[in-house]
Amino acid sequence: MNFYTLTINAKKTKNRLLGKIKNNKQNLNYLKDLESWGSVEIIESGDNYIKYTLI
């Protein structure tokens, strides 16, 4: 997975790009890394999916 994939998966709603990906260790670590750089904000992390928004 890469940032381009996250951008494609995100849907534009209310001036924000919101997306959802499968929750696994690799995806969660990748999103947390992007979140630390200020590119992504994790909205919700459930058992099956991680919801995120692009900043």
PDBQT receptor file of N, H, CA, C and O in Angstrom, charges set to zero:
ATOM      1  N   MET A   1       0.843  -1.163   0.000  1.00  0.00    +0.000 N 
ATOM      2  CA  MET A   1       0.000   0.000   0.000  1.00  0.00    +0.000 C 
ATOM      3  C   MET A   1       0.894   1.234   0.000  1.00  0.00    +0.000 C 
ATOM      4  O   MET A   1       1.995   1.221   0.552  1.00  0.00    +0.000 OA
ATOM      5  N   ASN A   2       0.404   2.295  -0.627  1.00  0.00    +0.000 N 
ATOM      6  H   ASN A   2      -0.490   2.305  -1.075  1.00  0.00    +0.000 HD
ATOM      7  CA  ASN A   2       1.124   3.563  -0.616  1.00  0.00    +0.000 C 
ATOM      8  C   ASN A   2       0.126   4.714  -0.530  1.00  0.00    +0.000 C 
ATOM      9  O   ASN A   2      -1.086   4.500  -0.539  1.00  0.00    +0.000 OA
ATOM     10  N   PHE A   3       0.643   5.921  -0.446  1.00  0.00    +0.000 N 
ATOM     11  H   PHE A   3       1.628   6.095  -0.439  1.00  0.00    +0.000 HD
ATOM     12  CA  PHE A   3      -0.212   7.095  -0.288  1.00  0.00    +0.000 C 
ATOM     13  C   PHE A   3      -1.142   7.278  -1.481  1.00  0.00    +0.000 C 
ATOM     14  O   PHE A   3      -2.283   7.708  -1.314  1.00  0.00    +0.000 OA
ATOM     15  N   TYR A   4      -0.670   6.959  -2.677  1.00  0.00    +0.000 N 
ATOM     16  H   TYR A   4       0.257   6.610  -2.813  1.00  0.00    +0.000 HD
ATOM     17  CA  TYR A   4      -1.495   7.053  -3.883  1.00  0.00    +0.000 C 
ATOM     18  C   TYR A   4      -2.724   6.149  -3.753  1.00  0.00    +0.000 C 
ATOM     19  O   TYR A   4      -3.831   6.553  -4.110  1.00  0.00    +0.000 OA
ATOM     20  N   THR A   5      -2.536   4.937  -3.249  1.00  0.00    +0.000 N 
ATOM     21  H   THR A   5      -1.637   4.608  -2.960  1.00  0.00    +0.000 HD
ATOM     22  CA  THR A   5      -3.646   3.999  -3.045  1.00  0.00    +0.000 C 
ATOM     23  C   THR A   5      -4.642   4.563  -2.041  1.00  0.00    +0.000 C 
ATOM     24  O   THR A   5      -5.851   4.468  -2.249  1.00  0.00    +0.000 OA
ATOM     25  N   LEU A   6      -4.149   5.144  -0.960  1.00  0.00    +0.000 N 
ATOM     26  H   LEU A   6      -3.167   5.221  -0.791  1.00  0.00    +0.000 HD
ATOM     27  CA  LEU A   6      -5.038   5.744   0.033  1.00  0.00    +0.000 C 
ATOM     28  C   LEU A   6      -5.863   6.863  -0.581  1.00  0.00    +0.000 C 
ATOM     29  O   LEU A   6      -7.050   7.001  -0.286  1.00  0.00    +0.000 OA
ATOM     30  N   THR A   7      -5.233   7.662  -1.433  1.00  0.00    +0.000 N 
ATOM     31  H   THR A   7      -4.268   7.550  -1.672  1.00  0.00    +0.000 HD
ATOM     32  CA  THR A   7      -5.931   8.769  -2.088  1.00  0.00    +0.000 C 
ATOM     33  C   THR A   7      -7.031   8.262  -3.008  1.00  0.00    +0.000 C 
ATOM     34  O   THR A   7      -8.127   8.822  -3.032  1.00  0.00    +0.000 OA
ATOM     35  N   ILE A   8      -6.752   7.217  -3.760  1.00  0.00    +0.000 N 
ATOM     36  H   ILE A   8      -5.861   6.762  -3.741  1.00  0.00    +0.000 HD
ATOM     37  CA  ILE A   8      -7.749   6.648  -4.668  1.00  0.00    +0.000 C 
ATOM     38  C   ILE A   8      -8.917   6.055  -3.889  1.00  0.00    +0.000 C 
ATOM     39  O   ILE A   8     -10.067   6.179  -4.312  1.00  0.00    +0.000 OA
ATOM     40  N   ASN A   9      -8.637   5.410  -2.753  1.00  0.00    +0.000 N 
ATOM     41  H   ASN A   9      -7.704   5.309  -2.410  1.00  0.00    +0.000 HD
ATOM     42  CA  ASN A   9      -9.683   4.776  -1.954  1.00  0.00    +0.000 C 
ATOM     43  C   ASN A   9     -10.566   5.781  -1.223  1.00  0.00    +0.000 C 
ATOM     44  O   ASN A   9     -11.685   5.449  -0.833  1.00  0.00    +0.000 OA
ATOM     45  N   ALA A  10     -10.084   6.986  -1.036  1.00  0.00    +0.000 N 
ATOM     46  H   ALA A  10      -9.174   7.255  -1.352  1.00  0.00    +0.000 HD
ATOM     47  CA  ALA A  10     -10.826   7.993  -0.275  1.00  0.00    +0.000 C 
ATOM     48  C   ALA A  10     -11.946   8.592  -1.119  1.00  0.00    +0.000 C 
ATOM     49  O   ALA A  10     -11.794   8.808  -2.321  1.00  0.00    +0.000 OA
ATOM     50  N   LYS A  11     -13.054   8.851  -0.471  1.00  0.00    +0.000 N 
ATOM     51  H   LYS A  11     -13.177   8.676   0.505  1.00  0.00    +0.000 HD
ATOM     52  CA  LYS A  11     -14.209   9.479  -1.110  1.00  0.00    +0.000 C 
ATOM     53  C   LYS A  11     -14.358  10.897  -0.573  1.00  0.00    +0.000 C 
ATOM     54  O   LYS A  11     -14.181  11.135   0.622  1.00  0.00    +0.000 OA
ATOM     55  N   LYS A  12     -14.684  11.839  -1.459  1.00  0.00    +0.000 N 
ATOM     56  H   LYS A  12     -14.827  11.645  -2.429  1.00  0.00    +0.000 HD
ATOM     57  CA  LYS A  12     -14.824  13.233  -1.042  1.00  0.00    +0.000 C 
ATOM     58  C   LYS A  12     -16.197  13.436  -0.414  1.00  0.00    +0.000 C 
ATOM     59  O   LYS A  12     -17.226  13.237  -1.059  1.00  0.00    +0.000 OA
ATOM     60  N   THR A  13     -16.194  13.836   0.857  1.00  0.00    +0.000 N 
ATOM     61  H   THR A  13     -15.358  13.997   1.381  1.00  0.00    +0.000 HD
ATOM     62  CA  THR A  13     -17.425  14.145   1.566  1.00  0.00    +0.000 C 
ATOM     63  C   THR A  13     -17.188  15.363   2.444  1.00  0.00    +0.000 C 
ATOM     64  O   THR A  13     -16.244  15.391   3.233  1.00  0.00    +0.000 OA
ATOM     65  N   LYS A  14     -18.028  16.348   2.310  1.00  0.00    +0.000 N 
ATOM     66  H   LYS A  14     -18.795  16.325   1.669  1.00  0.00    +0.000 HD
ATOM     67  CA  LYS A  14     -17.956  17.568   3.118  1.00  0.00    +0.000 C 
ATOM     68  C   LYS A  14     -16.548  18.139   3.178  1.00  0.00    +0.000 C 
ATOM     69  O   LYS A  14     -16.010  18.373   4.260  1.00  0.00    +0.000 OA
ATOM     70  N   ASN A  15     -15.958  18.362   2.019  1.00  0.00    +0.000 N 
ATOM     71  H   ASN A  15     -16.395  18.172   1.140  1.00  0.00    +0.000 HD
ATOM     72  CA  ASN A  15     -14.640  18.992   1.884  1.00  0.00    +0.000 C 
ATOM     73  C   ASN A  15     -13.496  18.172   2.468  1.00  0.00    +0.000 C 
ATOM     74  O   ASN A  15     -12.414  18.711   2.698  1.00  0.00    +0.000 OA
ATOM     75  N   ARG A  16     -13.712  16.880   2.711  1.00  0.00    +0.000 N 
ATOM     76  H   ARG A  16     -14.591  16.442   2.524  1.00  0.00    +0.000 HD
ATOM     77  CA  ARG A  16     -12.650  16.019   3.234  1.00  0.00    +0.000 C 
ATOM     78  C   ARG A  16     -12.632  14.724   2.438  1.00  0.00    +0.000 C 
ATOM     79  O   ARG A  16     -13.666  14.246   1.969  1.00  0.00    +0.000 OA
ATOM     80  N   LEU A  17     -11.446  14.173   2.298  1.00  0.00    +0.000 N 
ATOM     81  H   LEU A  17     -10.606  14.561   2.678  1.00  0.00    +0.000 HD
ATOM     82  CA  LEU A  17     -11.311  12.869   1.665  1.00  0.00    +0.000 C 
ATOM     83  C   LEU A  17     -11.294  11.811   2.756  1.00  0.00    +0.000 C 
ATOM     84  O   LEU A  17     -10.349  11.732   3.540  1.00  0.00    +0.000 OA
ATOM     85  N   LEU A  18     -12.350  10.994   2.803  1.00  0.00    +0.000 N 
ATOM     86  H   LEU A  18     -13.118  11.059   2.166  1.00  0.00    +0.000 HD
ATOM     87  CA  LEU A  18     -12.464   9.945   3.804  1.00  0.00    +0.000 C 
ATOM     88  C   LEU A  18     -12.296   8.591   3.140  1.00  0.00    +0.000 C 
ATOM     89  O   LEU A  18     -12.825   8.357   2.053  1.00  0.00    +0.000 OA
ATOM     90  N   GLY A  19     -11.564   7.705   3.787  1.00  0.00    +0.000 N 
ATOM     91  H   GLY A  19     -11.134   7.896   4.670  1.00  0.00    +0.000 HD
ATOM     92  CA  GLY A  19     -11.347   6.378   3.241  1.00  0.00    +0.000 C 
ATOM     93  C   GLY A  19     -11.427   5.320   4.314  1.00  0.00    +0.000 C 
ATOM     94  O   GLY A  19     -11.485   5.617   5.507  1.00  0.00    +0.000 OA
ATOM     95  N   LYS A  20     -11.429   4.069   3.863  1.00  0.00    +0.000 N 
ATOM     96  H   LYS A  20     -11.382   3.827   2.894  1.00  0.00    +0.000 HD
ATOM     97  CA  LYS A  20     -11.538   2.932   4.761  1.00  0.00    +0.000 C 
ATOM     98  C   LYS A  20     -10.702   1.804   4.185  1.00  0.00    +0.000 C 
ATOM     99  O   LYS A  20     -10.850   1.465   3.011  1.00  0.00    +0.000 OA
ATOM    100  N   ILE A  21      -9.819   1.212   4.998  1.00  0.00    +0.000 N 
ATOM    101  H   ILE A  21      -9.699   1.488   5.951  1.00  0.00    +0.000 HD
ATOM    102  CA  ILE A  21      -9.008   0.081   4.561  1.00  0.00    +0.000 C 
ATOM    103  C   ILE A  21      -9.074  -1.023   5.605  1.00  0.00    +0.000 C 
ATOM    104  O   ILE A  21      -9.438  -0.794   6.758  1.00  0.00    +0.000 OA
ATOM    105  N   LYS A  22      -8.716  -2.215   5.174  1.00  0.00    +0.000 N 
ATOM    106  H   LYS A  22      -8.420  -2.400   4.237  1.00  0.00    +0.000 HD
ATOM    107  CA  LYS A  22      -8.722  -3.377   6.053  1.00  0.00    +0.000 C 
ATOM    108  C   LYS A  22      -7.754  -3.159   7.214  1.00  0.00    +0.000 C 
ATOM    109  O   LYS A  22      -6.640  -2.670   7.025  1.00  0.00    +0.000 OA
ATOM    110  N   ASN A  23      -8.193  -3.529   8.412  1.00  0.00    +0.000 N 
ATOM    111  H   ASN A  23      -9.097  -3.927   8.565  1.00  0.00    +0.000 HD
ATOM    112  CA  ASN A  23      -7.368  -3.356   9.603  1.00  0.00    +0.000 C 
ATOM    113  C   ASN A  23      -6.440  -4.553   9.766  1.00  0.00    +0.000 C 
ATOM    114  O   ASN A  23      -6.876  -5.646  10.128  1.00  0.00    +0.000 OA
ATOM    115  N   ASN A  24      -5.177  -4.337   9.500  1.00  0.00    +0.000 N 
ATOM    116  H   ASN A  24      -4.823  -3.449   9.206  1.00  0.00    +0.000 HD
ATOM    117  CA  ASN A  24      -4.153  -5.323   9.824  1.00  0.00    +0.000 C 
ATOM    118  C   ASN A  24      -2.940  -4.564  10.341  1.00  0.00    +0.000 C 
ATOM    119  O   ASN A  24      -2.882  -3.338  10.244  1.00  0.00    +0.000 OA
ATOM    120  N   LYS A  25      -1.986  -5.279  10.883  1.00  0.00    +0.000 N 
ATOM    121  H   LYS A  25      -2.033  -6.274  10.963  1.00  0.00    +0.000 HD
ATOM    122  CA  LYS A  25      -0.845  -4.631  11.533  1.00  0.00    +0.000 C 
ATOM    123  C   LYS A  25      -0.062  -3.739  10.573  1.00  0.00    +0.000 C 
ATOM    124  O   LYS A  25       0.341  -2.635  10.940  1.00  0.00    +0.000 OA
ATOM    125  N   GLN A  26       0.156  -4.215   9.340  1.00  0.00    +0.000 N 
ATOM    126  H   GLN A  26      -0.171  -5.112   9.042  1.00  0.00    +0.000 HD
ATOM    127  CA  GLN A  26       0.931  -3.440   8.369  1.00  0.00    +0.000 C 
ATOM    128  C   GLN A  26       0.217  -2.138   8.008  1.00  0.00    +0.000 C 
ATOM    129  O   GLN A  26       0.836  -1.074   7.992  1.00  0.00    +0.000 OA
ATOM    130  N   ASN A  27      -1.082  -2.219   7.719  1.00  0.00    +0.000 N 
ATOM    131  H   ASN A  27      -1.584  -3.083   7.731  1.00  0.00    +0.000 HD
ATOM    132  CA  ASN A  27      -1.837  -1.014   7.365  1.00  0.00    +0.000 C 
ATOM    133  C   ASN A  27      -1.891  -0.025   8.526  1.00  0.00    +0.000 C 
ATOM    134  O   ASN A  27      -1.743   1.181   8.326  1.00  0.00    +0.000 OA
ATOM    135  N   LEU A  28      -2.103  -0.538   9.742  1.00  0.00    +0.000 N 
ATOM    136  H   LEU A  28      -2.223  -1.517   9.904  1.00  0.00    +0.000 HD
ATOM    137  CA  LEU A  28      -2.178   0.338  10.902  1.00  0.00    +0.000 C 
ATOM    138  C   LEU A  28      -0.848   1.042  11.150  1.00  0.00    +0.000 C 
ATOM    139  O   LEU A  28      -0.822   2.241  11.427  1.00  0.00    +0.000 OA
ATOM    140  N   ASN A  29       0.249   0.306  11.052  1.00  0.00    +0.000 N 
ATOM    141  H   ASN A  29       0.228  -0.668  10.827  1.00  0.00    +0.000 HD
ATOM    142  CA  ASN A  29       1.570   0.918  11.240  1.00  0.00    +0.000 C 
ATOM    143  C   ASN A  29       1.839   1.977  10.175  1.00  0.00    +0.000 C 
ATOM    144  O   ASN A  29       2.386   3.037  10.478  1.00  0.00    +0.000 OA
ATOM    145  N   TYR A  30       1.457   1.695   8.924  1.00  0.00    +0.000 N 
ATOM    146  H   TYR A  30       1.012   0.834   8.677  1.00  0.00    +0.000 HD
ATOM    147  CA  TYR A  30       1.658   2.646   7.832  1.00  0.00    +0.000 C 
ATOM    148  C   TYR A  30       0.854   3.924   8.079  1.00  0.00    +0.000 C 
ATOM    149  O   TYR A  30       1.374   5.029   7.920  1.00  0.00    +0.000 OA
ATOM    150  N   LEU A  31      -0.413   3.770   8.467  1.00  0.00    +0.000 N 
ATOM    151  H   LEU A  31      -0.836   2.873   8.596  1.00  0.00    +0.000 HD
ATOM    152  CA  LEU A  31      -1.245   4.948   8.717  1.00  0.00    +0.000 C 
ATOM    153  C   LEU A  31      -0.748   5.742   9.920  1.00  0.00    +0.000 C 
ATOM    154  O   LEU A  31      -0.782   6.972   9.901  1.00  0.00    +0.000 OA
ATOM    155  N   LYS A  32      -0.288   5.062  10.960  1.00  0.00    +0.000 N 
ATOM    156  H   LYS A  32      -0.260   4.062  10.976  1.00  0.00    +0.000 HD
ATOM    157  CA  LYS A  32       0.252   5.776  12.124  1.00  0.00    +0.000 C 
ATOM    158  C   LYS A  32       1.496   6.567  11.747  1.00  0.00    +0.000 C 
ATOM    159  O   LYS A  32       1.713   7.671  12.245  1.00  0.00    +0.000 OA
ATOM    160  N   ASP A  33       2.308   6.000  10.866  1.00  0.00    +0.000 N 
ATOM    161  H   ASP A  33       2.132   5.103  10.461  1.00  0.00    +0.000 HD
ATOM    162  CA  ASP A  33       3.494   6.710  10.391  1.00  0.00    +0.000 C 
ATOM    163  C   ASP A  33       3.092   7.961   9.608  1.00  0.00    +0.000 C 
ATOM    164  O   ASP A  33       3.647   9.038   9.823  1.00  0.00    +0.000 OA
ATOM    165  N   LEU A  34       2.121   7.811   8.696  1.00  0.00    +0.000 N 
ATOM    166  H   LEU A  34       1.670   6.936   8.521  1.00  0.00    +0.000 HD
ATOM    167  CA  LEU A  34       1.636   8.971   7.931  1.00  0.00    +0.000 C 
ATOM    168  C   LEU A  34       0.994  10.008   8.851  1.00  0.00    +0.000 C 
ATOM    169  O   LEU A  34       1.118  11.212   8.626  1.00  0.00    +0.000 OA
ATOM    170  N   GLU A  35       0.305   9.526   9.889  1.00  0.00    +0.000 N 
ATOM    171  H   GLU A  35       0.204   8.548  10.071  1.00  0.00    +0.000 HD
ATOM    172  CA  GLU A  35      -0.331  10.439  10.832  1.00  0.00    +0.000 C 
ATOM    173  C   GLU A  35       0.729  11.266  11.572  1.00  0.00    +0.000 C 
ATOM    174  O   GLU A  35       0.521  12.450  11.838  1.00  0.00    +0.000 OA
ATOM    175  N   SER A  36       1.850  10.645  11.899  1.00  0.00    +0.000 N 
ATOM    176  H   SER A  36       2.019   9.683  11.683  1.00  0.00    +0.000 HD
ATOM    177  CA  SER A  36       2.912  11.379  12.590  1.00  0.00    +0.000 C 
ATOM    178  C   SER A  36       3.528  12.453  11.692  1.00  0.00    +0.000 C 
ATOM    179  O   SER A  36       4.049  13.453  12.186  1.00  0.00    +0.000 OA
ATOM    180  N   TRP A  37       3.469  12.248  10.385  1.00  0.00    +0.000 N 
ATOM    181  H   TRP A  37       3.046  11.436   9.984  1.00  0.00    +0.000 HD
ATOM    182  CA  TRP A  37       3.981  13.240   9.433  1.00  0.00    +0.000 C 
ATOM    183  C   TRP A  37       2.932  14.297   9.087  1.00  0.00    +0.000 C 
ATOM    184  O   TRP A  37       3.251  15.286   8.426  1.00  0.00    +0.000 OA
ATOM    185  N   GLY A  38       1.687  14.102   9.523  1.00  0.00    +0.000 N 
ATOM    186  H   GLY A  38       1.428  13.299  10.059  1.00  0.00    +0.000 HD
ATOM    187  CA  GLY A  38       0.644  15.089   9.273  1.00  0.00    +0.000 C 
ATOM    188  C   GLY A  38      -0.057  14.937   7.941  1.00  0.00    +0.000 C 
ATOM    189  O   GLY A  38      -0.691  15.883   7.473  1.00  0.00    +0.000 OA
ATOM    190  N   SER A  39       0.037  13.763   7.309  1.00  0.00    +0.000 N 
ATOM    191  H   SER A  39       0.552  12.994   7.689  1.00  0.00    +0.000 HD
ATOM    192  CA  SER A  39      -0.607  13.540   6.013  1.00  0.00    +0.000 C 
ATOM    193  C   SER A  39      -1.988  12.918   6.146  1.00  0.00    +0.000 C 
ATOM    194  O   SER A  39      -2.852  13.115   5.291  1.00  0.00    +0.000 OA
ATOM    195  N   VAL A  40      -2.193  12.166   7.220  1.00  0.00    +0.000 N 
ATOM    196  H   VAL A  40      -1.492  12.006   7.914  1.00  0.00    +0.000 HD
ATOM    197  CA  VAL A  40      -3.417  11.392   7.412  1.00  0.00    +0.000 C 
ATOM    198  C   VAL A  40      -3.852  11.538   8.863  1.00  0.00    +0.000 C 
ATOM    199  O   VAL A  40      -3.023  11.679   9.762  1.00  0.00    +0.000 OA
ATOM    200  N   GLU A  41      -5.168  11.501   9.079  1.00  0.00    +0.000 N 
ATOM    201  H   GLU A  41      -5.842  11.386   8.349  1.00  0.00    +0.000 HD
ATOM    202  CA  GLU A  41      -5.697  11.438  10.435  1.00  0.00    +0.000 C 
ATOM    203  C   GLU A  41      -6.546  10.179  10.540  1.00  0.00    +0.000 C 
ATOM    204  O   GLU A  41      -7.452   9.972   9.733  1.00  0.00    +0.000 OA
ATOM    205  N   ILE A  42      -6.259   9.342  11.524  1.00  0.00    +0.000 N 
ATOM    206  H   ILE A  42      -5.523   9.511  12.180  1.00  0.00    +0.000 HD
ATOM    207  CA  ILE A  42      -7.059   8.135  11.747  1.00  0.00    +0.000 C 
ATOM    208  C   ILE A  42      -8.318   8.557  12.492  1.00  0.00    +0.000 C 
ATOM    209  O   ILE A  42      -8.251   9.114  13.588  1.00  0.00    +0.000 OA
ATOM    210  N   ILE A  43      -9.468   8.281  11.878  1.00  0.00    +0.000 N 
ATOM    211  H   ILE A  43      -9.522   7.828  10.988  1.00  0.00    +0.000 HD
ATOM    212  CA  ILE A  43     -10.752   8.661  12.453  1.00  0.00    +0.000 C 
ATOM    213  C   ILE A  43     -11.249   7.582  13.406  1.00  0.00    +0.000 C 
ATOM    214  O   ILE A  43     -11.681   7.876  14.521  1.00  0.00    +0.000 OA
ATOM    215  N   GLU A  44     -11.185   6.333  12.960  1.00  0.00    +0.000 N 
ATOM    216  H   GLU A  44     -10.834   6.094  12.055  1.00  0.00    +0.000 HD
ATOM    217  CA  GLU A  44     -11.694   5.212  13.748  1.00  0.00    +0.000 C 
ATOM    218  C   GLU A  44     -10.909   3.959  13.390  1.00  0.00    +0.000 C 
ATOM    219  O   GLU A  44     -10.628   3.700  12.220  1.00  0.00    +0.000 OA
ATOM    220  N   SER A  45     -10.562   3.192  14.407  1.00  0.00    +0.000 N 
ATOM    221  H   SER A  45     -10.790   3.403  15.357  1.00  0.00    +0.000 HD
ATOM    222  CA  SER A  45      -9.839   1.946  14.181  1.00  0.00    +0.000 C 
ATOM    223  C   SER A  45     -10.639   0.814  14.813  1.00  0.00    +0.000 C 
ATOM    224  O   SER A  45     -10.529   0.559  16.012  1.00  0.00    +0.000 OA
ATOM    225  N   GLY A  46     -11.442   0.140  13.997  1.00  0.00    +0.000 N 
ATOM    226  H   GLY A  46     -11.531   0.348  13.023  1.00  0.00    +0.000 HD
ATOM    227  CA  GLY A  46     -12.257  -0.960  14.487  1.00  0.00    +0.000 C 
ATOM    228  C   GLY A  46     -11.570  -2.298  14.286  1.00  0.00    +0.000 C 
ATOM    229  O   GLY A  46     -10.400  -2.352  13.905  1.00  0.00    +0.000 OA
ATOM    230  N   ASP A  47     -12.294  -3.371  14.541  1.00  0.00    +0.000 N 
ATOM    231  H   ASP A  47     -13.244  -3.327  14.850  1.00  0.00    +0.000 HD
ATOM    232  CA  ASP A  47     -11.736  -4.717  14.386  1.00  0.00    +0.000 C 
ATOM    233  C   ASP A  47     -11.463  -5.064  12.934  1.00  0.00    +0.000 C 
ATOM    234  O   ASP A  47     -10.473  -5.733  12.638  1.00  0.00    +0.000 OA
ATOM    235  N   ASN A  48     -12.321  -4.621  12.023  1.00  0.00    +0.000 N 
ATOM    236  H   ASN A  48     -13.125  -4.078  12.263  1.00  0.00    +0.000 HD
ATOM    237  CA  ASN A  48     -12.192  -5.001  10.617  1.00  0.00    +0.000 C 
ATOM    238  C   ASN A  48     -11.590  -3.915   9.731  1.00  0.00    +0.000 C 
ATOM    239  O   ASN A  48     -10.828  -4.219   8.813  1.00  0.00    +0.000 OA
ATOM    240  N   TYR A  49     -11.920  -2.663   9.994  1.00  0.00    +0.000 N 
ATOM    241  H   TYR A  49     -12.539  -2.416  10.740  1.00  0.00    +0.000 HD
ATOM    242  CA  TYR A  49     -11.498  -1.580   9.109  1.00  0.00    +0.000 C 
ATOM    243  C   TYR A  49     -10.926  -0.407   9.887  1.00  0.00    +0.000 C 
ATOM    244  O   TYR A  49     -11.241  -0.199  11.059  1.00  0.00    +0.000 OA
ATOM    245  N   ILE A  50     -10.079   0.353   9.206  1.00  0.00    +0.000 N 
ATOM    246  H   ILE A  50      -9.823   0.184   8.254  1.00  0.00    +0.000 HD
ATOM    247  CA  ILE A  50      -9.542   1.603   9.733  1.00  0.00    +0.000 C 
ATOM    248  C   ILE A  50     -10.103   2.719   8.860  1.00  0.00    +0.000 C 
ATOM    249  O   ILE A  50      -9.928   2.701   7.642  1.00  0.00    +0.000 OA
ATOM    250  N   LYS A  51     -10.769   3.681   9.467  1.00  0.00    +0.000 N 
ATOM    251  H   LYS A  51     -10.911   3.696  10.457  1.00  0.00    +0.000 HD
ATOM    252  CA  LYS A  51     -11.271   4.838   8.733  1.00  0.00    +0.000 C 
ATOM    253  C   LYS A  51     -10.282   5.975   8.921  1.00  0.00    +0.000 C 
ATOM    254  O   LYS A  51      -9.794   6.217  10.024  1.00  0.00    +0.000 OA
ATOM    255  N   TYR A  52      -9.993   6.672   7.822  1.00  0.00    +0.000 N 
ATOM    256  H   TYR A  52     -10.390   6.475   6.926  1.00  0.00    +0.000 HD
ATOM    257  CA  TYR A  52      -8.996   7.738   7.849  1.00  0.00    +0.000 C 
ATOM    258  C   TYR A  52      -9.454   8.900   6.998  1.00  0.00    +0.000 C 
ATOM    259  O   TYR A  52     -10.357   8.769   6.171  1.00  0.00    +0.000 OA
ATOM    260  N   THR A  53      -8.823  10.032   7.212  1.00  0.00    +0.000 N 
ATOM    261  H   THR A  53      -8.090  10.138   7.884  1.00  0.00    +0.000 HD
ATOM    262  CA  THR A  53      -9.044  11.199   6.372  1.00  0.00    +0.000 C 
ATOM    263  C   THR A  53      -7.692  11.748   5.947  1.00  0.00    +0.000 C 
ATOM    264  O   THR A  53      -6.736  11.748   6.724  1.00  0.00    +0.000 OA
ATOM    265  N   LEU A  54      -7.623  12.211   4.721  1.00  0.00    +0.000 N 
ATOM    266  H   LEU A  54      -8.399  12.211   4.091  1.00  0.00    +0.000 HD
ATOM    267  CA  LEU A  54      -6.399  12.831   4.215  1.00  0.00    +0.000 C 
ATOM    268  C   LEU A  54      -6.407  14.304   4.589  1.00  0.00    +0.000 C 
ATOM    269  O   LEU A  54      -7.428  14.978   4.459  1.00  0.00    +0.000 OA
ATOM    270  N   ILE A  55      -5.288  14.792   5.045  1.00  0.00    +0.000 N 
ATOM    271  H   ILE A  55      -4.458  14.244   5.151  1.00  0.00    +0.000 HD
ATOM    272  CA  ILE A  55      -5.190  16.192   5.484  1.00  0.00    +0.000 C 
ATOM    273  C   ILE A  55      -4.581  17.021   4.372  1.00  0.00    +0.000 C 
ATOM    274  O   ILE A  55      -4.407  18.229   4.528  1.00  0.00    +0.000 OA
TER     275      ILE A  55
